[in-house]
Amino acid sequence: MFTPKYPKPGTTPAVPTPVTPTPLPSAPVSNRPAVQLTPGSTLALVAGGGALVLVVGAVLVSMLLAVAITAASVAVCAVVVRSILKEHKA
């Protein structure tokens, strides 16, 4: 069942002949005008990008602050538990 099956001698597969690729048609030229940025739209893009940076920064700082507060509270709890256990042993 698991023994390999070898092909009979002299039965090699035929080598495929190379096919020349056909050239692809070029993409159609668009009739739409290019995007032009006016001073107002440039200002809106800059303001939007600045607002996005401020929002992402505020979220990251608040997450860092949450981690710092959690670490401080865990440290306080560890000190309290340590002092309780120390008093209990004595």
TORKOL-4160 file (C-alpha; in steps of 0.2 Angstrom, whole numbers, padded with zeros to 4 digits, m for minus):
90
<pt num="1" X="0000" Y="0000" Z="0000"/>
<pt num="2" X="0014" Y="0012" Z="0004"/>
<pt num="3" X="0027" Y="0006" Z="m0008"/>
<pt num="4" X="0031" Y="0019" Z="m0022"/>
<pt num="5" X="0025" Y="0016" Z="m0040"/>
<pt num="6" X="0038" Y="0020" Z="m0052"/>
<pt num="7" X="0034" Y="0023" Z="m0071"/>
<pt num="8" X="0039" Y="0010" Z="m0083"/>
<pt num="9" X="0056" Y="0013" Z="m0092"/>
<pt num="10" X="0055" Y="0023" Z="m0108"/>
<pt num="11" X="0038" Y="0032" Z="m0104"/>
<pt num="12" X="0045" Y="0050" Z="m0100"/>
<pt num="13" X="0032" Y="0064" Z="m0101"/>
<pt num="14" X="0033" Y="0075" Z="m0116"/>
<pt num="15" X="0041" Y="0092" Z="m0114"/>
<pt num="16" X="0029" Y="0106" Z="m0117"/>
<pt num="17" X="0034" Y="0118" Z="m0131"/>
<pt num="18" X="0037" Y="0136" Z="m0126"/>
<pt num="19" X="0022" Y="0148" Z="m0129"/>
<pt num="20" X="0026" Y="0166" Z="m0135"/>
<pt num="21" X="0016" Y="0178" Z="m0124"/>
<pt num="22" X="0003" Y="0189" Z="m0133"/>
<pt num="23" X="0005" Y="0208" Z="m0129"/>
<pt num="24" X="m0008" Y="0215" Z="m0118"/>
<pt num="25" X="m0018" Y="0230" Z="m0124"/>
<pt num="26" X="m0014" Y="0246" Z="m0116"/>
<pt num="27" X="m0025" Y="0254" Z="m0103"/>
<pt num="28" X="m0038" Y="0266" Z="m0109"/>
<pt num="29" X="m0034" Y="0285" Z="m0106"/>
<pt num="30" X="m0045" Y="0293" Z="m0093"/>
<pt num="31" X="m0055" Y="0308" Z="m0098"/>
<pt num="32" X="m0056" Y="0314" Z="m0080"/>
<pt num="33" X="m0046" Y="0329" Z="m0075"/>
<pt num="34" X="m0031" Y="0327" Z="m0062"/>
<pt num="35" X="m0035" Y="0331" Z="m0044"/>
<pt num="36" X="m0031" Y="0349" Z="m0041"/>
<pt num="37" X="m0029" Y="0355" Z="m0023"/>
<pt num="38" X="m0035" Y="0373" Z="m0019"/>
<pt num="39" X="m0028" Y="0382" Z="m0004"/>
<pt num="40" X="m0045" Y="0379" Z="0005"/>
<pt num="41" X="m0044" Y="0360" Z="0002"/>
<pt num="42" X="m0025" Y="0360" Z="0007"/>
<pt num="43" X="m0029" Y="0368" Z="0023"/>
<pt num="44" X="m0043" Y="0356" Z="0026"/>
<pt num="45" X="m0032" Y="0341" Z="0023"/>
<pt num="46" X="m0018" Y="0349" Z="0035"/>
<pt num="47" X="m0031" Y="0352" Z="0049"/>
<pt num="48" X="m0039" Y="0335" Z="0047"/>
<pt num="49" X="m0021" Y="0327" Z="0048"/>
<pt num="50" X="m0017" Y="0338" Z="0063"/>
<pt num="51" X="m0033" Y="0333" Z="0072"/>
<pt num="52" X="m0030" Y="0315" Z="0069"/>
<pt num="53" X="m0013" Y="0316" Z="0076"/>
<pt num="54" X="m0020" Y="0325" Z="0092"/>
<pt num="55" X="m0033" Y="0312" Z="0094"/>
<pt num="56" X="m0021" Y="0297" Z="0092"/>
<pt num="57" X="m0009" Y="0305" Z="0104"/>
<pt num="58" X="m0022" Y="0308" Z="0117"/>
<pt num="59" X="m0028" Y="0290" Z="0116"/>
<pt num="60" X="m0010" Y="0284" Z="0118"/>
<pt num="61" X="m0006" Y="0295" Z="0133"/>
<pt num="62" X="m0022" Y="0290" Z="0141"/>
<pt num="63" X="m0018" Y="0272" Z="0139"/>
<pt num="64" X="m0001" Y="0275" Z="0146"/>
<pt num="65" X="m0008" Y="0284" Z="0161"/>
<pt num="66" X="m0020" Y="0270" Z="0164"/>
<pt num="67" X="m0006" Y="0257" Z="0165"/>
<pt num="68" X="0004" Y="0269" Z="0176"/>
<pt num="69" X="m0011" Y="0270" Z="0188"/>
<pt num="70" X="m0014" Y="0252" Z="0188"/>
<pt num="71" X="0005" Y="0248" Z="0192"/>
<pt num="72" X="0005" Y="0261" Z="0206"/>
<pt num="73" X="m0011" Y="0253" Z="0214"/>
<pt num="74" X="m0004" Y="0235" Z="0212"/>
<pt num="75" X="0012" Y="0241" Z="0221"/>
<pt num="76" X="0002" Y="0249" Z="0235"/>
<pt num="77" X="m0008" Y="0233" Z="0237"/>
<pt num="78" X="0008" Y="0223" Z="0237"/>
<pt num="79" X="0015" Y="0234" Z="0251"/>
<pt num="80" X="m0001" Y="0232" Z="0261"/>
<pt num="81" X="m0002" Y="0213" Z="0259"/>
<pt num="82" X="0016" Y="0212" Z="0264"/>
<pt num="83" X="0014" Y="0222" Z="0280"/>
<pt num="84" X="m0002" Y="0212" Z="0285"/>
<pt num="85" X="0008" Y="0195" Z="0282"/>
<pt num="86" X="0023" Y="0202" Z="0292"/>
<pt num="87" X="0012" Y="0207" Z="0307"/>
<pt num="88" X="0003" Y="0190" Z="0306"/>
<pt num="89" X="0019" Y="0180" Z="0307"/>
<pt num="90" X="0025" Y="0190" Z="0322"/>
